[in-house]
Amino acid sequence: MKKALLMTLFLIVSYYVFAQDIPIVIVNRAEDSNGRILVTKFRDL
């Protein structure tokens, strides 16, 4: 039981430490103006 709790705690801590370091790239391939606006708003968030 202690091993499972420690493993869960380790996974949660490692998630918060390393999740901020992964870059995400949003590629805009929209052909209409509504799609471009939607992707731009999503990228800005």
Residue frames relative to the residue before (quaternion, step in Angstrom):
aa qw qx qy qz dx dy dz
M 1.0000 0.0000 0.0000 0.0000 0.00 0.00 0.00
K 0.6623 0.5037 -0.3094 0.4603 3.57 0.96 -0.83
K 0.6305 0.5393 -0.3355 0.4461 3.57 1.05 -0.76
A 0.6556 0.5052 -0.3124 0.4662 3.59 0.97 -0.83
L 0.6516 0.5109 -0.3090 0.4678 3.58 0.99 -0.80
L 0.6662 0.4896 -0.2999 0.4760 3.57 0.96 -0.86
M 0.6410 0.5163 -0.3247 0.4660 3.60 1.00 -0.77
T 0.6472 0.5079 -0.3146 0.4735 3.59 0.98 -0.80
L 0.6499 0.5052 -0.3098 0.4759 3.57 0.96 -0.84
F 0.6417 0.5218 -0.3159 0.4649 3.58 0.99 -0.82
L 0.6657 0.4998 -0.3052 0.4625 3.60 0.92 -0.85
I 0.6527 0.5069 -0.3171 0.4653 3.59 0.97 -0.79
V 0.6700 0.4885 -0.3002 0.4716 3.58 0.90 -0.89
S 0.6719 0.4875 -0.3097 0.4637 3.60 0.89 -0.85
Y 0.5970 0.5555 -0.3633 0.4506 3.59 1.08 -0.63
Y 0.7061 0.4567 -0.2721 0.4679 3.59 0.83 -0.94
V 0.6467 0.5146 -0.3279 0.4576 3.60 1.08 -0.59
F 0.8017 0.3350 -0.1510 0.4714 3.58 0.79 -1.02
A 0.5483 0.6383 -0.4044 0.3583 3.62 1.13 -0.39
Q 0.6606 0.5177 -0.3140 0.4438 3.59 1.07 -0.60
D 0.6756 0.5235 -0.2867 0.4327 3.60 1.19 -0.40
I 0.5870 0.5784 -0.3765 0.4232 3.60 1.22 -0.11
P 0.2797 -0.7747 0.5395 0.1746 3.62 -0.52 1.11
I 0.1723 -0.7619 0.6181 0.0879 3.53 -1.14 0.73
V 0.1500 -0.7835 0.5999 0.0619 3.56 -0.86 0.99
I 0.1675 -0.7669 0.6143 0.0799 3.55 -0.87 1.01
V 0.1655 -0.7931 0.5831 0.0598 3.56 -0.59 1.18
N 0.2516 -0.7753 0.5671 0.1185 3.55 -0.82 1.06
R 0.0728 0.7948 -0.5963 0.0865 3.56 -0.51 1.23
A 0.3109 0.7646 -0.5046 0.2531 3.56 1.18 0.55
E 0.3320 -0.7659 0.5240 0.1688 3.55 -1.00 0.85
D 0.7370 0.3565 -0.2315 0.5255 3.60 1.15 -0.40
S 0.6584 -0.5403 0.3501 0.3900 3.56 -1.24 0.39
N 0.6208 0.5410 -0.3541 0.4432 3.63 1.04 -0.66
G 0.6523 0.5083 -0.3134 0.4669 3.57 0.98 -0.77
R 0.6429 0.5182 -0.3197 0.4648 3.59 1.00 -0.79
I 0.6451 0.5162 -0.3132 0.4683 3.57 1.00 -0.83
L 0.6524 0.5215 -0.3063 0.4567 3.58 0.95 -0.90
V 0.6805 0.4744 -0.2944 0.4745 3.59 0.87 -0.91
T 0.6394 0.5244 -0.3297 0.4554 3.60 0.98 -0.78
K 0.6652 0.4875 -0.3109 0.4724 3.61 0.91 -0.83
F 0.6519 0.5066 -0.3148 0.4683 3.59 0.98 -0.80
R 0.6520 0.5139 -0.3102 0.4633 3.59 0.99 -0.83
D 0.6527 0.5256 -0.3151 0.4453 3.60 1.00 -0.79
L 0.6127 0.5394 -0.3615 0.4506 3.58 1.10 -0.59
